[in-house]
Amino acid sequence: MANDTNALRRYYEELRGTEHAKNTLIEDLLQRLDSLSQEYQQEKLDHARESHFNREVQLRELQLQDELRKIKASVERDAFVLVLIDGDGMIFDDHLIQAGEAGGKEAAGILWGAVRDYVHQKIPGLSSDYKIVTRVYANLKGLGEVCHRSGILDSPSVLEDFARGFTGSKQLFDFVDVGTGKDRADDKISELFKLHLYNYHCRHIIFGCSHDNGYARLLEDVADRPVLDQITLLEGVPFERELAILKSKYESTKFESLFRTTKINVYQQQFHQQQMRPQSMIQPIPLPTPQPIQHTQSMPYQSPYQPVGQRTPSASTTNSMNPMAVSWASTAIATPPAHVASPPPTPQPTPSTNAVKAIPRNKYGQRVDPLMQYDKGELKRVQKIHMCNVHFLRGDCPYGDECTHDHFYKPNKNETQTLRYVARQTPCRFGTACDDIKCIYGHR
């Protein structure tokens, strides 16, 4: 009996162990199920979030693509080519300006057609509805007087008629009168050039400046290769030395029969007129041997951009010169000598105890500027100071306190010499005929 009881007790213990193992297994399974359920719910949330994010991204991408298409269409619709011309040196051909208003319209038409042909070759993929924006800046009064005195125009007002015809021919063509004053046309052209240089709407710039070395500094500052490819230098008269060096970096072109290829020569026309006069009207005057001119005093400051009619030589200067005087004003009032084929030699003035150093001249009596050495880095630095050339080099700035350039900087000897080179880049409006001992401008 005792053995049966022990056997039942052992059997019971075995069953209880088995039941405990079963319960433990069930609890483990339930815990695992809870964990998997939580992970499943998290995955569902993550999947829903990713799906929502993907839908937002797709919608945003479609929106951005639509905006990009609109921007590209807007840019293509407003594309233009900018033509900048310094009209004081890039002078339209004689036959055009002589025709007055009709010549201005003809010049605008020729220019428009030449630009279209050039752009078609240069930028073949450009939309055909691009615009041509043209700005010509010049001192109309001064340029008209020069053309009149040289015999190109019968009246200075013809140039104003030309400008009016040019401006009225096309909606985006403007011939702008900058008036008298130093560097007015240069400053306006430079600022407009900088404004549109990185403008994406401006697909190309055609820059008419071959006559003036001063623009070399502006073009030297352009360093980006893609931007360089968007600039073309337009040639009228042959490129000045520094611009000719830059031609290797830029494209260049020339529109035939549109601009003068030579600078205006007042003497040449007056000599021609003298030779055409009847011999009975000519008073032969012997030409003395060319000698360097010596002056007893310098002439008052004359800006190269003032109207030429404003300059009047002093009595002592006029008396000491031959009838073919070497200033614009005296050229207009003097009677030229007979049968002269080259610029007249300059007579030897009466010696004076107060004479100063002579103006260098060649065998034809034309003024010659001595060569100057300069450092490019120092040149750029001095230009940024914006010193008044006339104040520091002549001491008689006519603008006084109203001058927009610095009168208070104290330049050292090297800076003053560099400033002389800066001033030399501006051509003197009297050219090689200038007889002002203190003239700071260039004579070619």
C-alpha positions in Angstrom: 0.0 0.0 0.0 2.8 2.3 0.8 4.5 1.6 -2.5 1.3 2.6 -4.4 1.1 5.8 -2.5 4.7 6.7 -3.4 4.1 5.8 -7.0 1.1 8.1 -7.2 3.0 10.9 -5.5 5.8 10.6 -8.1 3.4 10.5 -10.9 1.7 13.6 -9.5 5.0 15.4 -9.3 5.8 14.5 -12.9 2.4 15.8 -14.0 2.8 19.0 -12.1 6.3 19.6 -13.7 4.8 19.0 -17.1 2.0 21.4 -16.4 4.5 24.0 -15.2 6.5 23.6 -18.4 3.4 24.0 -20.5 2.4 27.2 -18.6 5.9 28.6 -19.0 5.8 27.8 -22.7 2.4 29.5 -23.1 3.6 32.6 -21.2 6.7 32.8 -23.4 4.6 32.5 -26.5 2.2 35.2 -25.3 5.1 37.6 -24.6 6.6 36.9 -28.0 3.2 37.6 -29.6 2.9 40.9 -27.8 6.4 41.9 -28.9 5.7 41.0 -32.5 2.4 42.8 -32.4 4.1 46.0 -31.2 6.8 45.7 -33.9 4.1 45.1 -36.5 2.2 48.2 -35.5 5.4 50.3 -35.6 6.2 49.0 -39.1 2.7 49.9 -40.2 3.2 53.4 -38.9 6.6 53.7 -40.5 5.3 52.5 -43.8 2.4 54.9 -43.7 4.8 57.8 -42.9 7.1 56.8 -45.7 4.2 56.6 -48.1 3.0 60.0 -47.1 6.5 61.5 -47.4 6.9 59.9 -50.8 3.6 61.4 -52.0 4.7 64.8 -50.7 8.0 64.6 -52.4 6.5 63.5 -55.6 4.0 66.4 -55.5 6.8 68.8 -54.6 9.0 67.6 -57.4 6.1 68.0 -59.9 5.6 71.5 -58.5 9.3 72.4 -58.8 9.4 71.1 -62.4 6.4 73.2 -63.3 8.1 76.3 -61.7 11.3 75.5 -63.6 9.5 75.3 -66.9 7.9 78.7 -66.2 11.2 80.3 -65.2 12.9 79.0 -68.3 10.0 80.2 -70.5 10.2 83.6 -68.8 14.0 83.8 -69.3 13.8 82.8 -72.9 10.9 85.3 -73.5 13.0 88.3 -72.2 16.3 87.4 -73.7 18.2 90.3 -75.3 21.6 91.3 -76.8 23.1 94.6 -75.5 25.0 96.9 -77.8 27.1 99.6 -76.0 28.8 102.3 -78.2 31.0 105.2 -77.1 29.8 107.7 -79.7 32.6 110.2 -79.0 35.1 107.8 -80.6 33.0 105.2 -82.4 31.6 107.8 -84.9 29.2 106.7 -87.6 30.3 106.9 -91.2 30.3 110.4 -92.8 27.6 109.6 -95.4 25.2 108.5 -92.6 25.6 111.5 -90.3 25.5 113.9 -93.2 22.0 112.6 -94.1 20.7 113.9 -90.7 17.5 112.2 -89.4 17.2 109.9 -92.4 20.9 108.9 -91.9 20.1 108.1 -88.3 17.3 105.8 -89.3 19.5 104.1 -91.9 22.3 103.7 -89.4 20.0 102.0 -86.9 18.7 99.7 -89.6 22.2 98.7 -90.7 23.3 98.1 -87.1 20.2 96.1 -86.3 20.7 93.8 -89.3 24.5 93.4 -88.6 23.8 92.4 -85.0 21.2 89.9 -86.0 23.5 88.3 -88.5 26.4 88.2 -86.0 24.3 86.7 -83.2 22.8 84.1 -85.5 26.4 82.8 -86.1 27.6 83.3 -82.6 24.6 81.9 -80.7 22.8 79.6 -83.1 20.5 78.1 -80.4 19.1 81.5 -79.2 15.4 81.9 -79.6 14.5 84.0 -82.6 12.3 86.5 -80.6 15.3 88.0 -78.6 15.5 91.7 -78.5 18.4 94.1 -79.4 19.0 96.9 -76.9 21.4 99.6 -78.2 22.8 102.5 -76.3 25.0 105.1 -77.9 26.5 107.8 -75.5 28.2 110.9 -76.8 28.6 114.7 -76.2 26.4 115.7 -79.1 27.3 119.4 -79.0 31.0 118.8 -78.8 31.0 116.1 -81.5 28.8 118.2 -83.8 31.2 121.1 -83.5 34.2 118.9 -84.3 32.4 117.4 -87.4 31.4 120.9 -88.5 34.9 122.3 -88.2 36.4 119.3 -90.0 34.1 119.9 -92.9 32.0 116.7 -92.5 28.8 118.6 -91.6 27.5 121.9 -92.8 26.0 122.6 -89.4 26.5 121.0 -85.9 22.8 120.6 -85.6 22.8 117.9 -88.3 24.3 115.5 -85.7 21.3 116.2 -83.4 19.0 115.3 -86.3 21.0 112.1 -86.9 20.6 111.2 -83.2 16.9 111.9 -83.3 16.4 109.6 -86.3 18.6 106.9 -84.7 16.5 107.0 -81.5 13.2 107.1 -83.2 13.8 104.2 -85.6 13.7 101.4 -83.1 12.0 101.2 -79.7 15.1 99.9 -77.9 17.6 102.1 -79.7 18.8 105.2 -77.9 21.4 107.8 -78.9 22.0 109.6 -75.6 23.5 113.1 -75.2 25.6 113.0 -72.1 26.5 116.7 -72.3 29.9 118.2 -71.5 32.1 116.9 -68.7 35.0 114.6 -68.1 34.3 110.8 -68.6 30.6 111.2 -68.7 30.1 108.8 -71.6 32.8 106.4 -70.2 31.2 106.3 -66.8 27.7 105.6 -68.1 28.9 102.9 -70.4 31.0 101.2 -67.7 28.1 101.1 -65.2 25.7 99.7 -67.8 28.3 97.1 -68.8 28.7 96.0 -65.1 24.9 96.0 -64.6 24.2 93.5 -67.4 27.5 91.5 -67.3 25.9 88.7 -65.1 22.3 89.3 -66.1 21.0 86.0 -67.4 18.5 87.7 -69.7 21.4 89.5 -71.4 22.8 86.8 -73.7 25.6 88.8 -75.3 27.2 92.2 -75.1 28.7 93.9 -78.2 31.0 96.6 -76.9 32.1 99.5 -79.2 35.2 101.0 -77.6 38.1 100.4 -79.9 39.3 104.1 -79.7 39.8 104.4 -75.9 42.5 102.5 -73.8 40.6 103.5 -70.7 38.2 100.6 -71.3 41.0 98.2 -71.0 40.9 98.4 -67.2 37.2 97.5 -67.3 37.7 94.5 -69.5 40.8 93.3 -67.5 38.5 92.8 -64.5 36.4 90.2 -66.3 37.9 86.9 -65.3 35.1 84.2 -65.7 35.6 82.3 -68.9 31.8 81.8 -69.6 31.4 85.6 -69.2 34.3 86.3 -71.5 32.6 84.3 -74.2 29.5 86.5 -74.0 31.4 89.7 -74.9 32.4 90.9 -78.4 34.5 93.9 -79.0 33.3 96.0 -81.9 35.9 97.8 -84.0 35.6 101.2 -85.6 39.0 102.9 -85.7 41.8 100.4 -85.1 42.1 99.1 -81.5 44.3 101.1 -79.3 47.4 99.4 -78.0 46.1 98.0 -74.7 42.8 97.0 -76.3 44.6 95.2 -79.1 46.4 93.1 -76.5 43.1 92.1 -74.9 41.7 90.9 -78.3 43.2 87.5 -77.7 40.8 87.0 -74.7 37.7 88.3 -76.4 35.8 87.8 -79.7 36.0 90.9 -82.0 34.1 91.9 -85.1 33.7 94.8 -87.4 30.5 96.1 -89.2 31.6 97.4 -92.6 30.4 100.8 -93.8 28.8 101.7 -90.5 31.5 103.4 -88.5 34.5 105.6 -89.4 37.7 103.6 -89.6 39.9 106.7 -89.1 39.9 109.5 -86.5 38.6 112.9 -87.6 41.4 115.1 -89.0 40.5 118.7 -88.9 43.6 119.8 -90.7 43.2 117.4 -93.6 39.8 118.9 -94.5 41.0 122.5 -94.1 44.0 121.9 -96.3 41.8 120.4 -99.0 39.5 123.4 -98.8 42.5 125.7 -99.1 43.7 123.9 -102.2 40.3 124.2 -103.8 40.1 127.9 -103.3 41.0 130.2 -106.3 44.6 131.2 -106.3 43.7 134.9 -106.3 42.2 134.4 -102.8 45.3 132.9 -101.3 48.0 134.9 -99.7 51.2 132.8 -99.8 52.9 132.6 -96.5 56.4 131.1 -96.1 56.6 128.2 -93.8 59.4 128.4 -91.3 61.6 125.5 -90.2 59.7 123.4 -87.5 60.9 124.2 -84.1 59.7 123.2 -80.6 57.3 125.7 -79.1 58.3 127.5 -75.9 55.7 129.1 -73.9 55.9 132.0 -71.5 52.8 130.8 -69.6 50.4 127.8 -69.6 46.9 128.1 -70.9 43.8 127.9 -68.7 42.5 124.4 -68.1 40.4 123.1 -71.0 38.5 119.8 -70.5 38.7 117.5 -73.5 34.9 117.1 -73.3 33.9 120.7 -73.3 32.3 122.1 -76.4 35.0 123.0 -78.8 33.5 126.4 -79.5 34.3 127.5 -75.9 38.0 127.6 -76.3 39.5 131.0 -77.3 43.3 131.4 -77.5 44.9 134.3 -75.7 46.2 137.3 -77.6 49.8 136.4 -76.9 49.3 132.8 -78.1 47.4 133.9 -81.3 50.0 136.5 -82.2 52.9 134.0 -82.0 51.3 131.4 -84.2 51.1 131.1 -87.9 47.7 131.5 -89.7 47.1 127.7 -89.4 47.0 127.7 -85.6 47.2 124.4 -83.7 44.1 124.7 -81.5 40.5 123.8 -82.5 39.2 127.4 -82.0 42.1 129.0 -83.9 41.7 126.4 -86.6 38.2 127.6 -87.2 39.1 131.3 -87.4 42.6 131.3 -89.1 43.3 131.4 -92.9 45.4 128.3 -93.8 48.5 128.6 -95.9 48.5 127.7 -99.6 49.4 124.3 -101.0 50.1 122.4 -97.7 50.0 118.6 -97.9 50.8 117.9 -94.2 50.0 119.4 -90.8 51.7 122.9 -90.7 55.0 123.3 -88.9 55.0 125.4 -85.7 57.0 128.6 -85.9 59.7 129.6 -83.5 58.1 132.0 -80.9 59.8 135.1 -79.8 62.4 134.3 -77.1 61.4 135.2 -73.6 63.3 135.3 -70.3 60.4 133.5 -68.6 60.3 130.6 -71.1 59.7 127.2 -69.7 60.6 123.8 -71.1 59.4 123.1 -74.7 56.6 120.8 -75.7 58.0 117.8 -77.6 57.0 117.8 -81.3 57.9 115.8 -84.3 59.2 117.1 -87.6 55.6 118.0 -88.7 55.1 120.2 -85.6 52.8 117.6 -84.0 52.8 117.1 -80.3 54.4 113.9 -79.1 53.9 112.4 -75.6 57.0 110.9 -73.9 56.8 107.2 -73.1 55.7 106.3 -69.5 56.3 103.1 -67.5 53.6 101.9 -65.1 52.7 99.0 -62.8 49.3 97.4 -63.5 48.7 96.6 -59.9 49.6 100.1 -58.8 47.5 101.5 -61.7 44.3 99.7 -60.5 45.0 100.8 -56.9 45.4 104.5 -57.8 42.2 104.4 -60.0 40.2 103.1 -57.0 41.2 106.2 -55.0 39.3 108.4 -57.5 41.7 111.3 -57.2 40.9 114.4 -59.3 43.4 114.4 -62.2 43.1 118.1 -62.8 43.5 119.1 -59.2 46.6 117.1 -58.5 48.3 117.4 -61.9 47.4 121.0 -62.8 46.2 122.6 -59.6 43.3 124.4 -61.2 40.2 122.1 -61.1 37.3 124.2 -62.5 34.7 122.4 -60.4 36.2 123.3 -57.1 34.2 122.1 -54.1 31.5 120.6 -56.4 34.1 118.2 -58.0 33.0 114.6 -57.6 36.6 113.3 -57.3 38.9 113.5 -54.3 40.8 116.7 -53.7 42.1 115.9 -50.1 44.1 112.8 -50.7 47.9 113.3 -50.3 49.6 111.3 -53.1 53.3 110.4 -52.9 55.6 110.8 -55.9 54.9 107.4 -57.3 51.2 107.8 -57.0 51.4 111.2 -58.8 53.3 109.6 -61.6 50.8 106.8 -61.9 48.0 109.4 -61.9 49.7 111.1 -64.9 49.5 107.8 -66.8 45.8 107.5 -65.8 45.1 111.0 -67.2 47.1 110.1 -70.3 44.5 107.5 -71.2 42.0 110.2 -71.9 42.6 111.6 -75.4 43.0 115.4 -75.6 40.3 116.8 -77.8 42.9 119.1 -79.4 44.9 116.1 -80.5 48.5 116.6 -81.6 47.7 120.3 -82.2 47.5 121.0 -78.4 49.8 123.8 -77.3 49.0 123.8 -73.6 52.2 123.2 -71.7 50.3 121.9 -68.7 47.9 119.6 -70.6 47.6 116.2 -68.8 45.8 114.3 -71.5 47.0 112.0 -74.3 48.1 113.3 -77.7 48.0 110.9 -80.7 
